[in-house]
Amino acid sequence: MTVITVFGSSRPAPGTPEYETARELGAALARAGFTVCTGGYGGVMEGVSRGAREAGGHTIGVTAEVFRSAANAWVVEEVCVKTWQERLFELIRRGAGYVVLPGGTGTLAELAVVWEMLNKSFLARKPLVLLGDFWRPVLDLVEKEESPHYVALRAPTPAEAVGLLTRHVGKHERD
């Protein structure tokens, strides 16, 4: 079971472009044979999980007691931890690769922690894919100022994100 962890906003509702992109990503990941892991709640997390389940895939939701919310209905396997920090590190630990969709400060924190862990080689080399252009200004600024050791991958569409993951997950697992 190869797990891809997906990060993104909890706000998009079904039918919005953000939710439907997440749903498309989840379906594409499942069709490629990946298990989808998310933070387990609504918005992008629900959209990805829904798309994966509708395509016959397995979904994992990592939730936290601190949020006092139930996992979305598309999560098959729920892993509940106590704190936000434990949740973040469990999401990172489970991923053979990561996809980051648009989001707010929580998603920004997730992106920053994963990227820093990869940049400092605290994680084995794994693909980090940013879907769409939402995070482009942040990455461009960091890459310009810091010249990080690890460069995040960029994909304009869910299909291209899955293609990058398929190529890079296999490559890094063989390294």
Secondary structure as UniProt FT lines:
FT   STRAND          2..7
FT   TURN            14..15
FT   HELIX           17..31
FT   TURN            32..33
FT   STRAND          34..38
FT   HELIX           44..54
FT   TURN            55..56
FT   STRAND          59..64
FT   HELIX           65..67
FT   TURN            73..74
FT   STRAND          77..81
FT   HELIX           84..94
FT   STRAND          97..100
FT   HELIX           105..119
FT   TURN            120..121
FT   STRAND          128..131
FT   TURN            134..135
FT   HELIX           136..146
FT   STRAND          153..155
FT   HELIX           158..174
//
